[in-house]
Amino acid sequence: MLTRLIPHPLLSVTLLLVWLGLVNTLTLGSVILGAVIGLIVPMLTAAYWPERPKIGKPLRVVEYVLIVLWDIVVANFQVAAILLFRRTQNIRSKWIPVPLDLTSAEAITVLAGTITMTPGTVSTMLSADGTSILVHCLHTDDPDEVRDTIKSRYERRLKEIFQ
């Protein structure tokens, strides 16, 4: 009964918090309306979530988030240095196919989002069979190193989290 009323509790809480952030006031009415939205939206979309992703090691999620945040900060400085101190003709951008060991759609989505959030790289396309992802790198002298870094730094951890 409770799972039918609140099929995705984390989504419900997230929707409530996002609503409160959007209205930018903490009144009883805004909390009630946010709670109603947090209950109705997951109920209406529950049919589209047939299986919840299984998180194998929840503490690895915290580690992964910290690593990604650190990489985003470092990559911001690297991209700024490339743009400020290199001549345009010296920038070596590359398209890099990254073979995937991940099978979960959620894990592949998180990997693609991580690559895109990190300045200097963009995930652009997933192969039709889901076995590789195409990544554009702003500047690299060694595409194999970029591929190996993505696989060891992100994909390996996501395999532990999702499988």
Secondary structure, DSSP 8 states (H G I E B T S, - for coil): -HHHHSS-HHHHHHHHHHHHHHHT---HHHHHHHHHHHHHHHHHHGGG-SS----S-HHHHHHHHHHHHHHHHHHHHHHHHHHHHS-GGG---EEEEEE-----HHHHHHHHHHHHHSTTEEEEEE-TTSSEEEEEESS-S-HHHHHHHIIIIIIHHHHHHH-
